[in-house]
Amino acid sequence: MGVTAAAPAAAVIAIDAGNTKTDVAVIGRDGSVLGTARGGGFRPQAIEVGPAVDALADTVAHAAAAAGLPAGAARPGARPLPHALHVSACLANADLPVEEQRLQEAVHERGWGLTAQVANDTFAVLRAGTDEPRGVAVVCGAGINCAGMLPDGRTARFPALGRLSGDWGGGGGLTAEALWHAARAEDGRGGPTDLARTLPGHFGLAGMSALIEALHLGRLPAARRHELTPVLFETAAAGDTVALAIVHRQAEEVVTMARVALDRLGLLDEETPLLLGGSVLASQHPPLHEKITALLAERAPKAVPRIVTAPPVLGAALLGLDRTSAAPGAHARLRAHYASPAG
Protein backbone atom coordinates (compact mmCIF):
# COMPACT_ATOMS: atom_id res chain seq x y z
CA MET A 1 0.00 0.00 0.00
CA GLY A 2 1.37 3.45 -0.88
CA VAL A 3 2.02 5.98 1.84
CA THR A 4 0.62 9.49 1.54
CA ALA A 5 0.77 12.48 3.80
CA ALA A 6 -2.99 12.25 4.26
CA ALA A 7 -3.11 8.54 5.01
CA PRO A 8 -0.04 7.06 6.74
CA ALA A 9 0.11 3.29 6.59
CA ALA A 10 0.15 2.79 10.37
CA ALA A 11 -1.73 4.25 13.30
CA VAL A 12 1.09 4.46 15.84
CA ILE A 13 4.86 4.29 16.09
CA ALA A 14 5.30 3.23 19.71
CA ILE A 15 8.68 3.78 21.37
CA ASP A 16 9.77 2.62 24.81
CA ALA A 17 13.33 3.81 25.33
CA GLY A 18 15.06 2.94 28.59
CA ASN A 19 18.61 3.39 29.82
CA THR A 20 19.70 -0.02 28.53
CA LYS A 21 17.41 -0.84 25.59
CA THR A 22 14.85 0.61 23.20
CA ASP A 23 11.78 -1.17 21.82
CA VAL A 24 9.83 0.17 18.84
CA ALA A 25 6.54 -1.22 17.52
CA VAL A 26 4.58 -0.20 14.45
CA ILE A 27 0.85 -0.52 15.18
CA GLY A 28 -1.94 -0.77 12.61
CA ARG A 29 -5.28 0.99 12.93
CA ASP A 30 -6.89 -2.26 14.01
CA GLY A 31 -4.37 -2.75 16.83
CA SER A 32 -2.28 -5.31 14.97
CA VAL A 33 1.49 -5.24 15.42
CA LEU A 34 2.96 -4.70 11.96
CA GLY A 35 6.63 -4.71 12.89
CA THR A 36 9.04 -4.37 15.80
CA ALA A 37 12.70 -3.66 16.46
CA ARG A 38 15.04 -3.42 19.43
CA GLY A 39 17.92 -0.99 19.85
CA GLY A 40 20.33 0.20 22.50
CA GLY A 41 19.77 2.44 25.49
CA PHE A 42 18.52 6.02 25.36
CA ARG A 43 20.79 8.41 27.26
CA PRO A 44 20.38 12.00 26.06
CA GLN A 45 21.93 13.28 29.26
CA ALA A 46 25.19 11.56 28.24
CA ILE A 47 25.34 12.20 24.48
CA GLU A 48 22.93 15.14 23.96
CA VAL A 49 19.45 15.08 22.47
CA GLY A 50 20.39 15.05 18.77
CA PRO A 51 22.64 11.96 18.82
CA ALA A 52 20.24 10.18 21.18
CA VAL A 53 17.33 10.73 18.79
CA ASP A 54 19.58 9.67 15.90
CA ALA A 55 19.92 6.31 17.64
CA LEU A 56 16.14 6.15 18.02
CA ALA A 57 15.84 6.85 14.29
CA ASP A 58 17.86 3.73 13.47
CA THR A 59 15.54 1.55 15.57
CA VAL A 60 12.42 3.19 14.12
CA ALA A 61 13.77 2.53 10.61
CA HIS A 62 14.29 -1.15 11.40
CA ALA A 63 10.76 -1.44 12.83
CA ALA A 64 9.29 0.31 9.78
CA ALA A 65 11.21 -2.04 7.48
CA ALA A 66 9.94 -5.04 9.46
CA ALA A 67 6.42 -3.69 8.95
CA GLY A 68 6.98 -3.48 5.21
CA LEU A 69 6.72 0.30 5.14
CA PRO A 70 8.60 2.34 2.53
CA ALA A 71 11.96 3.73 3.62
CA GLY A 72 10.62 7.25 4.12
CA ALA A 73 10.97 8.46 0.54
CA ALA A 74 10.02 12.11 0.25
CA ARG A 75 9.13 14.61 -2.44
CA PRO A 76 12.16 16.61 -3.62
CA GLY A 77 12.99 19.24 -1.02
CA ALA A 78 10.43 17.91 1.47
CA ARG A 79 10.71 15.97 4.71
CA PRO A 80 10.05 12.20 4.59
CA LEU A 81 6.41 11.20 4.43
CA PRO A 82 5.16 9.95 7.81
CA HIS A 83 4.85 6.27 8.61
CA ALA A 84 2.05 6.73 11.16
CA LEU A 85 -0.70 9.01 12.35
CA HIS A 86 0.98 9.41 15.72
CA VAL A 87 4.28 8.76 17.47
CA SER A 88 3.97 7.75 21.12
CA ALA A 89 7.42 7.89 22.71
CA CYS A 90 7.93 6.98 26.37
CA LEU A 91 11.53 7.88 27.10
CA ALA A 92 13.91 7.47 30.00
CA ASN A 93 15.50 10.70 31.19
CA ALA A 94 12.48 12.77 30.13
CA ASP A 95 12.20 13.80 33.75
CA LEU A 96 11.41 17.52 33.67
CA PRO A 97 8.77 19.29 31.56
CA VAL A 98 11.51 21.21 29.76
CA GLU A 99 13.22 17.93 28.87
CA GLU A 100 9.96 16.42 27.65
CA GLN A 101 9.34 19.46 25.45
CA ARG A 102 12.83 19.41 23.98
CA LEU A 103 12.57 15.70 23.21
CA GLN A 104 9.07 16.05 21.79
CA GLU A 105 10.27 18.73 19.39
CA ALA A 106 13.18 16.54 18.31
CA VAL A 107 10.98 13.47 17.78
CA HIS A 108 8.31 15.42 15.90
CA GLU A 109 10.97 16.97 13.66
CA ARG A 110 11.90 13.49 12.40
CA GLY A 111 8.52 13.24 10.70
CA TRP A 112 7.80 9.64 11.70
CA GLY A 113 4.18 10.58 12.40
CA LEU A 114 1.74 13.40 11.73
CA THR A 115 1.77 14.12 15.47
CA ALA A 116 4.06 13.11 18.34
CA GLN A 117 3.83 12.90 22.11
CA VAL A 118 6.77 12.31 24.46
CA ALA A 119 6.29 11.17 28.05
CA ASN A 120 8.51 9.75 30.76
CA ASP A 121 8.88 5.98 30.46
CA THR A 122 7.05 5.46 33.77
CA PHE A 123 3.83 6.25 31.91
CA ALA A 124 4.45 3.27 29.61
CA VAL A 125 4.52 0.93 32.61
CA LEU A 126 1.34 2.54 33.95
CA ARG A 127 -0.63 2.23 30.71
CA ALA A 128 0.64 -1.30 30.06
CA GLY A 129 -0.95 -2.42 33.32
CA THR A 130 -4.34 -0.71 33.03
CA ASP A 131 -7.39 -1.11 30.82
CA GLU A 132 -7.80 2.68 30.64
CA PRO A 133 -5.49 5.66 31.17
CA ARG A 134 -6.27 5.82 34.90
CA GLY A 135 -4.09 4.79 37.80
CA VAL A 136 -0.70 5.22 39.43
CA ALA A 137 2.56 3.40 38.74
CA VAL A 138 5.73 3.13 40.79
CA VAL A 139 8.81 1.90 38.95
CA CYS A 140 11.76 0.74 41.00
CA GLY A 141 14.66 -0.51 38.90
CA ALA A 142 18.06 1.14 38.86
CA GLY A 143 16.30 4.19 40.36
CA ILE A 144 12.78 5.00 41.49
CA ASN A 145 9.97 6.98 39.87
CA CYS A 146 6.21 7.35 40.12
CA ALA A 147 3.51 8.70 37.81
CA GLY A 148 -0.26 8.82 37.74
CA MET A 149 -2.83 9.71 35.11
CA LEU A 150 -6.55 10.27 34.59
CA PRO A 151 -8.58 9.87 31.38
CA ASP A 152 -9.07 13.65 31.23
CA GLY A 153 -5.33 14.13 30.74
CA ARG A 154 -4.39 15.21 34.25
CA THR A 155 -1.18 13.65 35.56
CA ALA A 156 0.87 13.44 38.74
CA ARG A 157 4.60 12.92 38.57
CA PHE A 158 7.94 13.53 40.24
CA PRO A 159 11.25 14.83 38.83
CA ALA A 160 13.00 11.55 39.74
CA LEU A 161 16.51 13.03 39.67
CA GLY A 162 17.77 11.07 42.66
CA ARG A 163 18.64 12.68 45.97
CA LEU A 164 18.62 16.10 44.28
CA SER A 165 14.83 15.84 43.93
CA GLY A 166 14.22 14.00 47.21
CA ASP A 167 14.26 10.42 45.90
CA TRP A 168 15.68 7.43 47.72
CA GLY A 169 16.15 3.87 46.59
CA GLY A 170 16.10 1.81 43.47
CA GLY A 171 18.78 -0.79 42.86
CA GLY A 172 21.59 1.77 42.86
CA GLY A 173 20.44 3.42 46.08
CA LEU A 174 19.82 0.11 47.84
CA THR A 175 23.29 -1.17 46.95
CA ALA A 176 24.96 2.06 48.09
CA GLU A 177 23.11 1.90 51.43
CA ALA A 178 24.00 -1.77 51.93
CA LEU A 179 27.69 -1.11 51.20
CA TRP A 180 27.70 1.86 53.62
CA HIS A 181 26.31 -0.19 56.50
CA ALA A 182 28.57 -3.15 55.73
CA ALA A 183 31.71 -0.99 55.63
CA ARG A 184 30.90 0.60 59.00
CA ALA A 185 30.08 -2.77 60.52
CA GLU A 186 33.50 -4.13 59.59
CA ASP A 187 35.56 -1.19 60.88
CA GLY A 188 33.52 -0.64 64.05
CA ARG A 189 31.80 2.66 63.24
CA GLY A 190 28.45 0.90 62.93
CA GLY A 191 26.53 -1.97 64.42
CA PRO A 192 26.95 -5.56 63.27
CA THR A 193 25.28 -6.82 60.11
CA ASP A 194 25.64 -9.95 58.01
CA LEU A 195 25.98 -7.66 54.99
CA ALA A 196 29.65 -7.30 55.93
CA ARG A 197 29.98 -10.99 55.06
CA THR A 198 27.39 -11.56 52.34
CA LEU A 199 28.29 -8.61 50.09
CA PRO A 200 31.99 -9.43 49.65
CA GLY A 201 31.15 -13.13 49.74
CA HIS A 202 29.11 -12.74 46.56
CA PHE A 203 32.35 -11.93 44.72
CA GLY A 204 34.43 -14.52 46.55
CA LEU A 205 36.19 -11.88 48.64
CA ALA A 206 37.16 -12.24 52.29
CA GLY A 207 35.65 -9.03 53.67
CA MET A 208 34.51 -5.48 53.07
CA SER A 209 38.06 -4.09 52.93
CA ALA A 210 38.75 -6.32 49.94
CA LEU A 211 35.44 -5.39 48.28
CA ILE A 212 36.00 -1.65 48.82
CA GLU A 213 39.47 -1.93 47.33
CA ALA A 214 38.25 -3.95 44.32
CA LEU A 215 35.51 -1.45 43.55
CA HIS A 216 37.67 1.61 44.13
CA LEU A 217 40.54 0.39 41.95
CA GLY A 218 38.25 -0.92 39.23
CA ARG A 219 39.15 -4.57 39.59
CA LEU A 220 35.40 -5.05 39.95
CA PRO A 221 33.59 -2.89 37.36
CA ALA A 222 31.11 -0.47 38.90
CA ALA A 223 28.44 -1.98 36.66
CA ARG A 224 28.60 -5.18 38.72
CA ARG A 225 27.28 -3.39 41.81
CA HIS A 226 23.76 -4.22 40.62
CA GLU A 227 24.49 -7.84 41.51
CA LEU A 228 24.43 -6.85 45.18
CA THR A 229 20.76 -5.85 45.28
CA PRO A 230 19.53 -9.48 45.36
CA VAL A 231 22.18 -10.20 48.02
CA LEU A 232 20.68 -7.45 50.17
CA PHE A 233 17.23 -9.00 49.84
CA GLU A 234 18.53 -12.49 50.62
CA THR A 235 20.29 -11.17 53.72
CA ALA A 236 17.10 -9.41 54.82
CA ALA A 237 15.02 -12.54 54.26
CA ALA A 238 17.46 -14.44 56.48
CA GLY A 239 16.59 -12.07 59.34
CA ASP A 240 19.42 -9.54 59.39
CA THR A 241 17.97 -6.45 61.08
CA VAL A 242 20.10 -3.89 59.22
CA ALA A 243 19.33 -5.39 55.80
CA LEU A 244 15.66 -5.63 56.73
CA ALA A 245 15.59 -1.96 57.77
CA ILE A 246 16.99 -0.94 54.36
CA VAL A 247 14.36 -3.02 52.56
CA HIS A 248 11.58 -1.62 54.73
CA ARG A 249 12.75 1.92 53.99
CA GLN A 250 12.41 1.12 50.29
CA ALA A 251 8.83 -0.02 50.93
CA GLU A 252 8.16 3.26 52.74
CA GLU A 253 9.42 5.23 49.76
CA VAL A 254 7.30 3.23 47.30
CA VAL A 255 4.13 3.70 49.33
CA THR A 256 4.84 7.38 50.07
CA MET A 257 5.23 8.18 46.35
CA ALA A 258 2.11 6.19 45.47
CA ARG A 259 0.00 7.83 48.17
CA VAL A 260 1.05 11.35 47.18
CA ALA A 261 0.27 10.67 43.50
CA LEU A 262 -3.11 9.17 44.38
CA ASP A 263 -3.91 12.16 46.56
CA ARG A 264 -2.91 14.68 43.87
CA LEU A 265 -5.31 13.01 41.44
CA GLY A 266 -8.15 12.71 43.96
CA LEU A 267 -8.01 8.91 43.86
CA LEU A 268 -7.29 8.03 47.48
CA ASP A 269 -10.95 7.27 48.18
CA GLU A 270 -11.57 5.39 44.92
CA GLU A 271 -10.54 1.86 43.99
CA THR A 272 -7.55 2.54 41.77
CA PRO A 273 -4.92 0.38 40.05
CA LEU A 274 -1.45 0.74 41.52
CA LEU A 275 1.06 -0.73 39.09
CA LEU A 276 4.43 -1.86 40.41
CA GLY A 277 7.19 -2.24 37.84
CA GLY A 278 10.94 -2.33 37.44
CA SER A 279 13.35 -5.10 38.35
CA VAL A 280 13.31 -4.49 42.12
CA LEU A 281 9.52 -4.64 42.42
CA ALA A 282 8.92 -7.24 39.71
CA SER A 283 11.08 -9.71 41.64
CA GLN A 284 8.53 -9.62 44.48
CA HIS A 285 11.13 -10.19 47.20
CA PRO A 286 9.02 -11.24 50.23
CA PRO A 287 10.42 -8.71 52.78
CA LEU A 288 9.75 -5.83 50.36
CA HIS A 289 6.47 -7.04 48.88
CA GLU A 290 4.95 -7.89 52.26
CA LYS A 291 5.92 -4.52 53.75
CA ILE A 292 4.48 -2.64 50.76
CA THR A 293 1.22 -4.57 51.10
CA ALA A 294 1.00 -3.82 54.82
CA LEU A 295 1.73 -0.10 54.40
CA LEU A 296 -0.79 0.26 51.57
CA ALA A 297 -3.46 -1.31 53.77
CA GLU A 298 -2.83 1.47 56.31
CA ARG A 299 -2.26 4.48 54.07
CA ALA A 300 -4.00 3.81 50.74
CA PRO A 301 -6.45 0.94 51.32
CA LYS A 302 -8.39 1.61 48.09
CA ALA A 303 -5.28 1.13 45.95
CA VAL A 304 -5.21 -2.19 44.11
CA PRO A 305 -1.56 -3.17 43.71
CA ARG A 306 -0.39 -5.49 40.98
CA ILE A 307 2.93 -6.30 39.34
CA VAL A 308 3.28 -5.26 35.71
CA THR A 309 4.77 -8.01 33.58
CA ALA A 310 3.69 -6.72 30.15
CA PRO A 311 6.45 -5.01 28.15
CA PRO A 312 6.40 -1.22 28.48
CA VAL A 313 6.25 -0.77 24.68
CA LEU A 314 2.69 -2.08 24.97
CA GLY A 315 1.92 0.89 27.23
CA ALA A 316 3.46 3.32 24.76
CA ALA A 317 1.37 1.76 21.98
CA LEU A 318 -1.85 1.93 24.00
CA LEU A 319 -1.17 5.59 24.82
CA GLY A 320 -0.79 6.13 21.09
CA LEU A 321 -4.07 4.39 20.27
CA ASP A 322 -5.73 6.54 22.95
CA ARG A 323 -4.85 9.58 20.84
CA THR A 324 -5.98 8.22 17.46
CA SER A 325 -9.32 7.16 16.04
CA ALA A 326 -8.51 3.50 16.57
CA ALA A 327 -10.87 0.86 15.21
CA PRO A 328 -13.21 -0.86 17.70
CA GLY A 329 -11.34 -3.65 19.44
CA ALA A 330 -7.92 -2.23 18.54
CA HIS A 331 -6.81 -1.91 22.17
CA ALA A 332 -7.90 -5.47 22.96
CA ARG A 333 -6.19 -6.86 19.85
CA LEU A 334 -2.95 -5.10 20.74
CA ARG A 335 -3.02 -6.32 24.33
CA ALA A 336 -3.79 -9.88 23.18
CA HIS A 337 -0.73 -9.80 20.92
CA TYR A 338 1.57 -9.01 23.83
CA ALA A 339 -0.17 -11.53 26.07
CA SER A 340 0.61 -14.37 23.63
CA PRO A 341 3.90 -16.31 23.92
CA ALA A 342 5.02 -14.95 20.55
CA GLY A 343 4.32 -11.37 21.63
N, C-alpha and C positions, 0 to 999 in steps of 0.2 A: 504494500500500500504506500502511495506517495505521501510525503510529509509537506504540509503547507503551513503558513503562519497562522491561518485561521483554524486549522484542525490538526494539531499535533497528534502523533500516532498513539501516545500513551497519556494516561491521566496524571500520573505522579512519578517523579524521580525521587525516591526516598533515600536519604543518606543518614547513616548513624556512624559518626566519626569519633572514636575514642582515642585515648593516649597511645594505645598499642595497636589498634587495627581500625579499619574503616570498612563498613558494609554498605553497598549500594544495591537497590532493587528498582527495577522498572515495572510499574504497575499499570495494567490496563484499566479501562473504564468500568469493566465488570468485576474488578478486584483480582483478576488473574495476575500471576507473577510472570512477566514476559522475559525477564533476564536479570541476572545478579552478577556481582563481582565483589572481590575482597581486595583491599589495599592495606597499606601501612598505617601507622598512627598519625594523628592530626595534632600538631603542636605549633600553632601559630606564635605562641609566646617565645618559642625557641628559634624559629626560622622566618618570622614575619608573616603577615597575612597573605601576600601575593604568592610566595613559594608554597605555602601550605595549601592554598586553593588550587595551585597548579597540580599538586599531588592528588587532590580530590578529582581534578579534571581527568587525570589518567584513569582513575577507577570508574568514573562515570562513563568514559568512553568505552571501557571494557564491558560494562553492564549494558550499554546501548547496543554494542556489537552483538552481545549474547542474545539480546532481544530482537535482533534482526533489523534494527533501525539504521537508516543511512548515517554516514559518518559526518553529519553536520554540514553538508554542502550548502553554500550560501549563494545568493545573487552577487554579482560583481560589486564590490564596494560595500556590501552589507554584512551584518553579523550573521553567524550561522542560524539556520532556522531551528526553532525549539523542538526538542524531543517530546515534551510533555506540557500539559496545561499548567502544572504547578510543581515546584521543587520544594520538598519538605526536608530541611537539613537540621538534624539534631547533633550539635557539635560540642565536643569537650572544649574547655577553655573559653566558651562563650559565657563568661561569668557575670559580667557587668552589662547594663543596657548599652553603653557606648561600644562595647566589644561586639555585642549582638548586631548592632546597627552597622558597624564597619564590615562584619562578616556577611551580613545580608546584602549589602551593596556589592561586595565582591562576588558573591554567588550569583546574584541577579545579573551582574554584568556579563557573566559567561554565556547567558542566553540559553541555558539548558531547558528552561520552562518559560511560559508567558509570565508567570508570577513566581515569587520565591519567598519563603519564610524560614528564618533561622531561629532556633531555640537551643537552650542548653540541653545536653544529652540526657539529663535527668528526666525531662519531659517525655523522652522516648520510652524510658522504663515505665513511667506512669501510664502512658496511653496503651502500651503493650499489655498491661495487666488489667485494663478496665474495658467494659463494654460501651462506655460513653466517655467523653472528655470531662470527667468529674472524679476527683479523689486527690489523694496526697501520696507522694512517693518519697522514700528515703533510700538513697544509694550509698552504700558503704563498701568501697573497694580499696583502692590505694589511698583515697581520701574519703570525705563524707560530704554529702549534699542532700538537699531536700527541696521539693517543689510541689505545688498544688495547683489545680485548675478547676474551673467551672465551665459549663457549656456556654455561658454568656461571654466567655473570653477573659474573665478576671483570673488572675494568677497570684500565687504567693511563692516567694522564692528567697534565697539567701545568696550573698556574694560567693561564698565557698572558696575563699582565698587562703584557707588555713588559719593559723593563729592570728594573722593580721585582721581577719574579719570575725574573730571570736569562735572559730571552729576547733574541735578537738576530736581526734580519732581517725578512723580509717586504718588500713593496714600499716601505712607508714608511721602514723602517730602511735599506734599500739606497739609496734616494734621498738620505736624510740623510747617509750615509757618503760617497756620491759627491760631493755638494756640499761636504762638509768638505774632502776631499782636493783638489778642484778649486780651492776658495778659497785654500788654502794654497800650491798650486802657482803660482797667479797672483801672490801677494804675496811669495813667496820663503821662507815658513816651512816649506814642504814640497818634496818632490822633484817633478820634472816629470811631468805626465800629460796625455794628450790630452783627458781629461774637462774640463779648463779651456777647451777649445775646443768640444767636442761638446755639452756641456750648455747653455751659452748659445746656441750655434748652432741648437739645436732650436727656440728661440723667435725666431730672427732677431736676436739680440743680439750685440754685438761682443765681449764678454768677461764674466768672472765678476763684475766690479764692477757691470756693468749688470744682470746677473741677480739679484745679491744685493739691489740697490736695488729692482728691480721686485717681487721677492717681499716684501721688508720693507715697502714702501709700499703693497702691495696692488694695484699695477697688473697684476700677474699673480696671479690667485686662488690661494690655497694648494692648492685642490683640483686644480690643474693639475700639481702636483709629480709625480703618478703617471705623467705622460707621460715622465718622465725615467728610469724603470726600464728600458724597452726600449733607451733610448740608452746606459745603462750596459752592457747586454749586448752591444750592437753594438760599443761601444768595446773591450770585452774580447775579442770575437771577432776584432777587427782586430789584436790582439796587444799592447794597452796593458797593461803589467805591473801598474799600480796598479788598474785596473779589473778585471783578471783576479784579483788577490788578493782583492778584495771579493767577487767571484762565488764564488771557491773557499771563502772563509769561510762564505758562505751554504750551500754544499754540506756543509761540516763540521757546521754547526748542524743541518741536516736529518738527516744520518746519526747524529749524536750523540743527538738526540731519539729517533729510530727504534730505535737499539740499546738505549737505556735502557728504553724501553717493552717491547721484545721480551724483555729480560732480566727485567724485573719479572714478566712473565707466563710465564716459563719456556719461551719459544719460540725462543731463540737457536739451539738445536740441532735445530729442526724446520723443515721447509719451510713457510714462512708467507707469506701475501700481505702486501705492503707497498704500500699505496695512496698515491699522490702526487696531491694535488689543490690547487686554488687557482690563480689566474691566473699566478703566477710559475712554478710547476712545470708546469702544463698547457701552457705555451708551449714547453716542451722546448728552451730555449736551449742550443745545443751545449756551451758552456763549463761550464754548470751541470750539465746532464744527464750529461755524460761524467764529470765529477768525482764526482758522486753514485754513479754506477755503479762507478767504480774504488774508492771508499772502502767501499762496501757489500761488494765482493768481498773486501776485507781484514778488515772488522770484523763483518760479519753476512752471511756467504756463503750461508746458508740462506734469507735473505729473498728473496722473489720480487717485485721492484718492477714496478708498472704504473701508468700514468696513468689516473685516473678521469675519464671523459667523461660518464657518466650524471648526470642532474640529482640534486642531493642530496635533493630531496623523495622520490625513489624510495627512498633509504636510510631516511628517516623512515617511509615506508609499510611497508617490509620489517620494520623494527624493531617496528612496530605489529602486523603479521601474526604475528611471532614470539611475541607475547604473547596472541594470541587462538587460538581453535580454528578456524583457517582450513581451508577445504576443500582436499582433495588437489589439487595443481597450482596453488594460488592464488599462491604465490610466483613460479612460472614464468610464469603469465599476466600478473602485474603487471610483471615484468621485460620480457616481450615487448612490452607496450604502450609502455614507454619506449624500447625499442630500435627501434621503428618510426618512420618519418619523421614521422608525425602525432603521435607521443608527445612 
